[in-house]
Amino acid sequence: MKLFLLLCWLTFLPLHRENVTFWTFRDLQRQGSQVKIIERPLTIEQDSIPGYLAYPERAERGPALLLVHQNTGVTDYIKIEALKFAKLGYTTVVPNLYELVGFPAATHIHTGREIQAKTSDAEFVRVIGEGWRYLLSRPDVDPKRVGVSGYCMGGRIGIHFVAATPQVRAFVGYYPTVRDEPVTDLRPRPPWEAARLIRCPSIVLYGAHDWVTTIPIQERMWKAFLENGQTLEWHFFPFGGHGFVDPGTAGYQPHAAELSWPLVVDFLARELGSI
């Protein structure tokens, strides 16, 4: 256990990388360019998927992200996250998974846990795929520069989706919800088995006071990600609980949230670039 806690602070990087330079939005802003950010809800009638969209206005193709929401659904917090990524140059989509599996509602804050409990991982992966195909079909998205970021429940099912989707170029896991529990018909494969199949670089962030995914399970997940042979950054904060970046959770820890953001920004800039 002591070895695990020590190594959690290490960043695992490839031995050799190509020298690639991308202009970031900060670079453009320093040169006086003004970037217009557009945000709006997504609807089945207009867009074929429900959810939320935020993107920088541009004529050319650029990087993109699909955010997999937490168990409370498409909340104001996850919309703020999408907007932050859009301001960095990423076309960002948050599909409303609960509506896609047949539970439309103005909010799922109080019903999300119940919906999650009766929806299979396979069904979640299927509907995430609908959001993925929408994102890749957009004319402002470069299909070779698209990543997935999952929060809480979204981190867990995001692992399954990324393992099944080799086109994903980067994965961000904010405290994926993983428990030591037996397999069931709804959850036939543990996330640590799926993590071994991921074929893209990953960054995973956990806190020491996570009462959902305990440190022994975090250690199991860490080993599984190492076994997939891809670039891995694993960040373990000695403070912060489950949901440490979300002000609406009991585990929120502002210092951990502040520290984690530049780590994720740097990871995505290296793996996907920004225009």
MIKEBA-894135 format. One line per 8 residues: number of its first residue (from 1); for each residue x, y, z of N, C-alpha, C, O. Coordinates in steps of 0.2 Angstrom, whole numbers. Atoms other than C-alpha are relative to their C-alpha. Example, Ala and Ser with C-alpha at 12.3 -4.5 7.8 and 13.67 -1.06 7.14 Angstrom:
1> 4,-6,0,62,-22,39,4,6,0,9,5,3; -4,-6,-1,68,-5,36,-4,5,3,-1,11,4
END
This chain:
1> 4,-6,0,0,0,0,4,6,0,3,11,-4; -4,-6,0,14,12,4,3,1,-7,4,7,-9; -3,-1,7,22,9,-13,-5,3,-5,-4,7,-9; 5,-2,4,5,12,-21,-1,8,1,-1,12,-4; 1,-7,-2,3,29,-12,6,4,-3,5,10,-5; -5,-4,2,20,34,-17,0,1,-8,1,6,-11; 0,0,7,19,29,-35,-6,4,-3,-6,6,-9; 6,-4,2,2,38,-37,2,7,-2,-2,10,-6
9> -2,-7,2,11,54,-38,4,0,-7,5,6,-9; -4,0,6,21,49,-53,-4,0,-6,-10,-1,-6; 3,-1,7,17,53,-71,3,-5,-5,9,-5,-6; -2,5,4,19,39,-83,0,2,-7,-5,3,-10; 0,-3,7,25,46,-100,4,-5,-5,8,-9,-2; -3,4,5,31,37,-116,8,2,0,9,8,1; -7,-1,1,50,36,-119,1,5,-6,6,9,-5; -1,-4,6,49,44,-136,-7,4,-2,-12,0,-2
17> 6,-3,3,37,57,-143,2,5,-5,7,7,-6; -2,-5,6,36,67,-159,-1,7,2,-4,8,7; 0,-7,-2,39,85,-158,-6,3,-4,-5,5,-10; 6,-3,3,22,93,-162,-2,6,3,-2,6,9; 2,-7,-3,17,111,-159,-7,1,-2,-9,1,-8; 7,-2,1,-1,116,-158,-1,7,3,1,9,8; 2,-7,-3,-8,134,-156,-5,-1,5,-10,-4,3; 5,1,-5,-18,135,-141,-5,7,0,-2,12,-3
25> 5,-6,0,-33,148,-138,4,5,4,3,11,2; -3,-6,-3,-22,157,-126,5,3,-4,6,9,-4; -4,-3,4,-9,159,-139,-3,5,-5,-1,10,-6; 4,-4,5,-22,166,-151,-2,7,4,-2,12,1; 3,-6,-4,-29,178,-137,6,5,1,5,11,1; -6,-5,-1,-11,185,-134,1,4,-6,4,9,-6; -1,-3,6,-11,189,-152,-6,5,-2,-5,8,-7; 6,-5,1,-27,199,-151,-6,-3,-3,-11,0,-5
33> 6,3,3,-39,186,-159,-5,-1,5,-4,-3,11; 6,1,-4,-56,185,-152,-4,-6,-2,-5,-7,-8; 3,6,2,-64,168,-151,-7,0,3,-8,2,9; 7,1,-2,-83,166,-150,-2,-7,2,-1,-11,-1; 2,7,-3,-90,152,-139,-7,0,0,-11,4,2; 7,1,1,-107,145,-143,-2,-5,4,1,-11,5; 2,5,-4,-117,135,-131,-8,-1,0,-11,5,-1; 7,1,1,-134,127,-132,-2,-7,2,2,-11,2
41> 2,6,-1,-145,113,-127,0,-4,-6,-1,-2,-12; 1,4,6,-146,98,-139,-6,-4,1,-8,-6,7; 7,3,0,-163,90,-143,0,-6,-5,3,-5,-10; 1,5,4,-168,74,-151,-3,3,-7,-1,0,-12; 4,-3,6,-179,84,-163,5,3,-5,5,3,-11; -4,-4,4,-165,96,-169,7,-4,-1,10,-3,-7; -7,2,0,-149,86,-166,1,-8,0,6,-10,-1; 0,8,0,-154,67,-165,2,-2,7,1,-8,9
49> -2,2,-7,-147,67,-147,-2,6,5,-2,11,3; 1,-5,-5,-152,76,-131,6,1,4,11,-3,5; -6,-2,-4,-139,85,-120,2,7,0,-3,11,0; -3,-7,-1,-128,100,-120,6,0,-5,10,-4,-5; -5,-1,5,-116,107,-133,3,7,2,0,12,3; -4,-7,0,-102,121,-131,6,-1,-5,9,-6,-5; -5,0,4,-90,125,-144,3,7,-3,-1,12,-2; -3,-6,2,-78,138,-151,-2,1,-8,-2,-4,-11
57> 2,-1,7,-84,146,-168,6,0,-4,11,3,-3; -6,0,4,-72,141,-181,-2,-3,-7,-7,-7,-7; 2,3,7,-72,136,-200,4,-6,-1,1,-10,-5; -4,7,1,-59,122,-199,-1,-5,6,-5,-3,11; 1,5,-5,-59,106,-190,5,0,6,11,3,5; -4,-1,-6,-52,105,-172,-1,-6,5,-5,-10,3; 1,6,-5,-51,94,-156,-7,1,3,-10,6,3; 6,1,-3,-66,88,-147,0,-4,6,4,-8,7
65> 1,5,-6,-72,80,-131,-7,-2,1,-12,2,0; 7,2,-2,-87,70,-126,1,-1,8,5,-5,10; 0,0,-7,-91,72,-107,-6,-5,2,-11,-5,-1; 5,5,-3,-100,57,-98,-2,2,7,3,2,11; 2,-4,-7,-110,65,-84,0,-5,6,0,-11,5; 0,4,-7,-111,59,-66,-7,-2,1,-11,-1,-3; 7,3,0,-126,50,-59,-6,5,1,-11,3,1; 6,-5,-1,-136,66,-56,-2,3,-7,-6,8,-7
73> 2,-2,7,-136,69,-75,3,6,-3,8,8,0; -3,-6,3,-133,85,-85,-2,6,4,-7,9,3; 1,-5,-5,-132,97,-71,4,7,-3,7,7,-7; -4,-6,1,-126,115,-71,7,-1,0,11,2,-4; -7,1,-1,-109,109,-65,3,-3,-7,8,0,-9; -3,3,6,-106,98,-80,0,4,-6,4,4,-11; 1,-5,5,-112,112,-92,6,5,1,9,7,-4; -5,-4,-1,-99,123,-84,7,-3,-2,11,0,-5
81> -6,3,2,-86,110,-87,1,0,-8,6,1,-10; 0,0,7,-91,109,-105,2,7,-3,6,7,-8; -1,-7,2,-90,128,-107,8,1,1,11,4,-3; -8,-1,-1,-72,128,-99,4,-3,-6,9,-1,-8; -4,4,6,-66,115,-112,-1,4,-6,4,4,-10; 1,-4,6,-74,125,-126,4,6,0,7,8,-6; -4,-6,0,-65,140,-121,8,-1,-1,11,3,-3; -7,2,2,-49,130,-123,1,-2,-7,6,-4,-9
89> -1,1,7,-53,126,-141,-3,-7,-1,-3,-9,-7; 3,7,1,-63,109,-139,-7,1,-1,-11,3,3; 7,1,1,-80,106,-147,-2,-5,5,1,-11,5; 1,4,-6,-88,98,-131,-8,-2,0,-12,3,0; 7,3,0,-104,87,-131,-1,-4,7,3,-8,9; 2,4,-6,-113,81,-115,-6,-4,-2,-12,-1,-1; 7,3,2,-126,68,-121,-3,-2,7,-1,-4,12; 4,2,-6,-140,65,-109,-2,-7,0,-6,-9,-3
97> 0,7,1,-138,47,-106,-7,-3,3,-10,-7,0; 6,3,-3,-154,45,-95,-6,1,-5,-10,-3,-5; 5,0,5,-165,52,-108,1,-4,-6,-4,-7,-9; -1,5,5,-157,41,-121,-2,-7,1,-3,-11,-3; 2,7,-2,-161,26,-111,-7,0,2,-10,-5,4; 7,0,-1,-179,31,-110,-3,4,6,-9,2,8; 3,-4,-6,-181,43,-95,1,7,-1,5,10,2; 0,-8,1,-184,61,-101,-2,3,6,-7,1,9
105> 2,-4,-5,-185,74,-88,4,6,0,9,7,-3; -3,-7,-1,-181,92,-84,7,-1,4,12,3,2; -6,1,-4,-168,86,-71,0,-8,2,-6,-11,3; 0,7,-3,-162,69,-65,4,0,7,7,-5,9; -4,-1,-6,-154,75,-49,-2,-5,5,2,-8,9; 3,4,-5,-166,65,-38,-1,-7,-3,-3,-12,1; 2,6,3,-169,50,-50,6,-4,-3,5,-10,-5; -5,3,3,-152,47,-57,3,-7,3,4,-12,-1
113> -3,7,-3,-146,33,-45,-5,-5,-1,-3,-11,-3; 5,6,2,-162,23,-48,0,-2,-7,0,-8,-9; -1,2,7,-160,24,-67,6,-3,-1,7,-8,-5; -6,4,0,-142,19,-65,0,-7,2,3,-11,-1; 0,7,-3,-146,4,-54,-4,-5,-5,-2,-11,-4; 4,5,5,-158,-3,-68,2,0,-7,-1,-3,-11; -2,0,7,-148,1,-83,7,-4,-1,11,-3,3; -6,4,1,-135,-11,-90,6,4,-2,5,9,-6
121> -6,-3,3,-117,-6,-94,0,0,-7,2,5,-11; 1,1,8,-120,-12,-112,-5,5,-3,-3,8,-8; 5,-5,2,-135,0,-113,3,7,0,2,11,-4; -3,-6,0,-125,14,-107,5,1,-5,6,7,-8; -5,-1,5,-111,11,-119,-3,1,-7,0,5,-11; 3,-1,6,-123,10,-133,-2,7,-1,-1,10,-6; 3,-7,1,-131,27,-130,6,5,0,6,10,-3; -5,-4,1,-114,35,-127,3,0,-7,5,5,-9
129> -2,0,7,-110,29,-144,-4,4,-5,-1,7,-10; 4,-4,4,-124,39,-151,3,7,1,3,11,-4; -4,-7,-1,-116,55,-143,6,0,-4,8,5,-7; -6,0,3,-100,50,-150,0,1,-8,3,4,-11; 1,-1,7,-106,48,-168,-3,7,-2,-1,9,-7; 2,-7,2,-115,65,-167,6,4,0,7,8,-4; -5,-5,-1,-99,73,-161,5,-1,-6,7,4,-9; -5,1,6,-88,65,-175,-3,2,-6,0,3,-11
137> 3,-2,6,-101,70,-188,0,7,-1,-2,10,-6; 0,-7,0,-99,88,-184,6,3,-5,11,0,-5; -5,-2,5,-90,98,-198,6,4,4,11,5,1; -6,-3,-4,-79,107,-184,4,-4,4,8,-2,8; -4,5,-4,-72,91,-177,5,-4,-4,3,-7,-9; -5,5,3,-56,82,-182,-1,-7,3,1,-7,9; 1,6,-3,-60,64,-179,6,-4,3,5,-8,7; -6,3,-3,-42,60,-175,2,4,6,8,2,9
145> -2,-4,-6,-42,72,-161,-6,1,5,-8,6,7; 6,0,-4,-57,67,-150,1,-4,6,4,-10,6; -1,3,-6,-56,62,-132,-7,-1,4,-12,2,2; 5,1,-4,-68,56,-118,2,2,7,7,0,9; -1,-2,-7,-70,63,-100,-6,-2,4,-11,0,2; 5,3,-4,-80,54,-87,0,2,7,6,2,10; 1,-3,-7,-86,60,-70,-4,-5,4,-9,-7,2; 4,4,-4,-91,48,-56,-2,-6,-3,2,-10,-6
153> 3,5,4,-103,36,-64,3,0,-7,4,-5,-10; -2,-1,6,-98,43,-80,8,-2,-1,9,-4,-7; -6,3,1,-80,38,-77,0,-7,0,4,-10,-4; 1,7,1,-85,20,-74,-2,-2,-7,1,-6,-10; 2,2,6,-95,18,-89,4,3,-6,4,0,-11; -5,-3,5,-83,29,-99,6,-5,-1,8,-5,-7; -5,5,1,-70,16,-96,-2,-6,-4,1,-8,-9; 3,5,5,-81,3,-104,-1,2,-7,1,-1,-12
161> 1,-3,7,-85,14,-119,7,1,-3,8,-1,-9; -6,-1,3,-67,19,-122,4,-7,-1,7,-8,-6; -3,7,1,-61,0,-120,-3,-3,-7,0,-6,-10; 3,3,6,-74,-4,-134,1,5,-6,-2,3,-12; 0,-4,5,-70,11,-145,7,3,-1,10,7,2; -7,-2,2,-52,12,-152,1,6,-3,7,9,-3; -1,-7,3,-55,28,-161,1,6,5,3,11,4; -2,-5,-5,-54,37,-144,7,2,1,11,-3,1
169> -7,-2,0,-38,47,-143,3,1,7,9,2,8; -2,-1,-7,-38,51,-124,-5,-1,4,-11,1,2; 5,1,-5,-47,47,-109,2,4,7,7,3,9; 0,-4,-6,-50,58,-93,-5,-4,5,-11,-4,4; 4,3,-5,-56,49,-78,0,3,7,4,3,11; 0,-4,-7,-62,60,-63,-4,-5,5,-10,-6,4; 2,4,-5,-64,48,-49,-5,-5,-2,-11,-5,0; 5,4,2,-73,34,-58,-2,-5,5,1,-7,10
177> 3,4,-6,-85,25,-47,1,-7,-1,-3,-10,-5; -1,7,1,-79,8,-45,0,-3,7,3,-1,12; 1,3,-6,-84,-4,-31,2,-7,0,2,-10,-6; -2,7,0,-78,-21,-25,-7,-4,1,-9,-5,6; 6,3,0,-94,-30,-30,-1,-6,-5,3,-5,-10; 0,5,4,-99,-46,-38,-3,2,-7,-7,7,-8; 3,-1,7,-103,-47,-57,-7,-2,0,-10,-6,4; 7,1,1,-121,-46,-62,-2,0,-7,2,1,-12
185> 2,-1,7,-131,-47,-78,0,7,-3,2,8,-9; -1,-7,2,-131,-28,-78,7,2,-1,9,6,-5; -7,-2,0,-113,-27,-74,4,-6,-1,7,-8,4; -3,7,0,-105,-43,-81,8,1,0,11,-4,0; -7,0,0,-87,-36,-82,2,6,4,0,12,3; -2,-5,-4,-78,-26,-69,4,5,-4,7,3,-9; -4,-6,4,-70,-9,-74,7,-2,-1,10,0,-5; -7,1,0,-53,-15,-70,2,-5,-6,7,-5,-9
193> -1,4,6,-55,-29,-84,0,4,-6,4,3,-11; 1,-4,6,-61,-16,-96,6,5,-1,8,6,-6; -5,-5,1,-47,-4,-92,6,-3,-3,10,1,-6; -6,3,4,-34,-17,-98,0,0,-7,4,-1,-11; 2,0,7,-42,-15,-115,1,6,-3,0,7,-9; 0,-6,3,-40,3,-117,6,1,-4,11,-1,-2; -6,-1,5,-29,9,-132,1,7,-1,3,9,-7; -2,-7,1,-26,27,-129,3,2,7,2,-1,12
201> -3,-3,-6,-17,38,-116,-6,2,5,-12,4,3; 5,-2,-5,-27,41,-100,3,4,6,9,4,8; -2,-4,-6,-26,53,-85,-6,-2,5,-12,-1,3; 5,2,-5,-36,47,-69,2,3,7,8,4,9; -1,-4,-6,-38,57,-53,-5,-2,5,-11,-3,4; 4,2,-6,-44,51,-36,3,4,6,8,7,6; -2,-3,-7,-44,58,-18,1,-6,5,-2,-11,5; -1,5,-6,-39,49,-2,-6,-1,4,-6,-7,7
209> 6,0,-4,-56,52,6,-6,-2,-4,-11,-1,-3; 6,2,4,-66,44,-8,-3,-6,4,0,-12,4; 4,6,-4,-79,33,2,-3,-5,-5,-6,-10,-3; 3,5,5,-85,25,-14,5,-4,-3,4,-10,-3; -5,4,3,-70,19,-23,6,1,5,10,6,5; -5,0,-6,-58,15,-8,7,-1,-3,8,-3,-9; -7,1,2,-39,15,-9,1,-7,-3,5,-7,-8; -2,7,3,-38,-4,-12,-3,-1,-7,1,-4,-11
217> 3,1,7,-50,-3,-27,4,5,-5,5,4,-10; -4,-5,4,-40,13,-33,6,-4,-2,8,-3,-8; -7,4,1,-24,2,-32,-2,-5,-6,3,-6,-10; 2,5,5,-33,-12,-42,-1,4,-7,2,1,-12; 1,-4,7,-38,1,-56,6,2,-2,8,2,-8; -6,-3,2,-21,9,-56,4,-6,-4,7,-5,-9; -4,5,3,-13,-8,-60,-3,-2,-6,1,-4,-11; 3,2,6,-26,-12,-73,2,5,-6,3,3,-11
225> -2,-5,5,-22,4,-82,7,-1,-2,9,0,-8; -7,2,2,-4,0,-82,1,-5,-4,5,-5,-9; 0,6,4,-7,-16,-90,-2,1,-7,-1,-3,-11; 2,-1,7,-15,-9,-105,6,3,-5,5,3,-11; -5,-2,4,2,-2,-110,0,7,-3,5,8,-7; 0,-6,3,-3,15,-115,3,6,5,4,4,11; -2,-5,-4,3,32,-108,-5,1,6,-11,1,5; 4,0,-6,-4,34,-90,2,6,4,8,6,6
233> -1,-5,-6,-5,49,-78,-5,-2,5,-11,-2,4; 5,2,-6,-12,44,-61,2,5,5,7,5,8; 0,-5,-5,-15,58,-49,-4,-2,6,-10,-3,6; 3,2,-7,-19,54,-30,1,6,4,7,7,6; 0,-5,-5,-23,68,-19,-1,-2,7,-6,-6,8; 1,2,-7,-21,66,0,-6,3,3,-7,2,9; 6,-4,-2,-36,77,2,-6,-1,-5,-4,-2,-11; 5,0,5,-53,77,-6,-3,-7,0,0,-12,0
241> 4,6,0,-67,64,-7,-3,-1,-7,0,2,-12; 3,2,6,-78,57,-21,-4,6,-2,-8,9,1; 3,-6,2,-83,71,-32,3,7,2,0,12,2; -4,-6,-2,-69,83,-27,0,6,-4,2,11,-2; 0,-6,4,-71,94,-42,-7,3,-1,-7,9,-4; 7,-2,1,-90,96,-41,-2,4,7,-3,0,12; 3,-4,-7,-96,110,-28,-6,-3,2,-8,-1,8; 6,2,-3,-112,101,-27,0,-7,3,-5,-9,5
249> -1,7,-4,-105,85,-19,2,1,7,6,6,8; -3,0,-7,-101,81,-1,8,0,0,11,2,5; -7,2,1,-84,76,-7,4,6,-3,10,6,-4; -3,-5,4,-80,93,-15,6,3,5,6,4,11; -6,-3,-3,-62,100,-11,3,5,-4,6,3,-9; -2,-5,5,-58,116,-19,7,0,-2,9,2,-7; -7,0,1,-39,114,-17,1,-5,-5,5,-4,-10; -1,6,5,-39,97,-26,-3,2,-7,0,0,-12
257> 3,-3,6,-51,105,-39,5,4,-4,6,4,-10; -5,-5,3,-39,119,-42,6,-3,-3,9,-1,-8; -6,4,2,-24,107,-43,-1,-4,-6,3,-5,-11; 1,5,5,-32,95,-55,-2,3,-7,0,0,-12; 1,-3,6,-38,107,-68,6,1,-5,6,-1,-11; -6,-1,4,-21,112,-75,3,-7,-2,6,-7,-8; -2,7,2,-16,93,-75,-4,-2,-6,-1,-5,-11; 5,2,5,-31,89,-86,1,4,-6,2,1,-12
265> -1,-4,5,-28,104,-97,6,-2,-4,7,-2,-10; -6,2,3,-10,99,-100,0,-6,-3,3,-7,-9; 1,7,3,-14,81,-103,-3,0,-7,-1,-2,-12; 4,0,7,-27,85,-117,4,4,-5,4,2,-11; -4,-4,5,-16,98,-125,6,-4,-3,7,-4,-9; -5,4,3,-2,85,-127,-3,-5,-4,0,-7,-9; 2,6,4,-13,71,-133,-5,2,-6,-5,-2,-11; 4,-2,5,-26,81,-143,2,6,-4,0,7,-9
273> -2,-7,2,-19,98,-145,-6,4,0,-12,2,0; 6,-5,1,-30,114,-147,3,5,-5,9,6,-6; -1,-3,6,-31,125,-162,4,7,2,6,11,-2
END
